């Protein structure tokens, strides 16, 4: 695995399919996120982070240290992924992001790039039919 793939292996969520082990699913997802991140970088896609005025939707972890669980005011963000150049349009977004760290930020950006690539591929298939 590359350094980038290893990062996502250690920091991103994953799932696995029938006939696949958890480790295989984790590795598959790490490679996909690293590829999506690279694609976004190579195509100069832009990530824009801002305060999410809708705030946190909460969680049910019931931890007294978790502002999402206790309802304490805290920073909540959203991220928008833009294409650049002639198209310059939003291609993915996510809101309600709490407890942002540098690692979590990188994972969110790669997840958005992965979603945008998936949607782009689906659109090209539909348009080709």
N, C-alpha and C positions, 0 to 999 in steps of 0.2 A: 504494500500500500504506500501511496505517496504521503508526504507530510500533511497535505490538505485533507486527504481521505482519512488519515488517522485522526485529525482534529474532529471531523464530523462523526467518526466512529465513537470517539470518546465523549462527545458533547450533544449529539442530536438524538431525537427519538427515532424509533424504527418499528417496523412490523415485519412479519414473515408470513409467507403463503404456504399453502398445502404442498408437501413434499420438500419443504425448505426448513432448515434449522434456524433457530433464533440468531445464531452467529452469522449464517449466510444472509439472512434478511438484514441484519445490522450492517454487514459489509456492503451489500447491494445498495442500501440507502446512503451510506457514507460516500460511495463512489458516485452516485447520482447527484448528491448535493455538491460535491467537489466539482463535478462537471458543469452543473448549473451555475455555480459561482464563477467558474472560469469563463463560461459563455457570456454571462452578464458583464464581466470585466472586459472581455474582448470586443463586445458590442457597445461599450460605453453606456450601459444602462445606468440610470441614476436612482439612488435610494434617498428619499426625503423623509426625515423624522420630525414629528411635531407633537405637541401636547394634544392628547385626545380629550376634547371637551366633554365627551359623554362619560368619561371617567371609567373606573373599574367596575366590572360586572360582578365582582366578588368571587369567593371560592368557599368550599365547604371543608377545608382542612381542619377547621376548629382550633388552630394554633393561636394562642394569645400573643405571639410575636409577629403574626402575619397581618399586615394592614388590609390585605384583600379579604381576610376572614373577619376581622374585627370592625371593618368599616371606617377605620381611621383614614383621614385624607392622605393621599400619597400621589406621586407622579404616575400618570398613565399616559402612554404614548401610542401613536399610530405610525405606520410606515407605508409609504407609497413607492412603488417601483415604476419608473418612467422610462420610455424609450427616448433616445435622443435623435437629433437630426431632423429629417423631414417629417417623420411620423409624430414624434414628440407627444405620446399619449400614455395614459396610465394603463399598465398591463397587469398589475396585481396590487393588492393592498391588504393590510391587516391592522386592526385596532384593538384597544383594550390590553395593551402590552404593559405589564407591570414588572418591577424588579429587574430592570434591564442591566445586564453586565456586558462587557465587551464580547465575551463568548456567546452569550445569548443573542446579542445583536447580529453577530456573524451568522448564526444559525437561522435567525428569522429572515435575513436577507437572502440566504441560499434557498430557504424554503419558498420564498416569494419568486425567486428566479426559476426554481423548479416548476412551480405552478404555472408561471407564464410560458415556459417552454412546453409544458404538457398541453396547455390550451392552444398554443400556436400550432402544435402538431395535429391536434384534433381538428382545428379549423382548416388546415391544409388538406386533411383527408376528406372532410365534408365538401370543401370547394372542388375537389378533384372528381367527386362522384357525379 
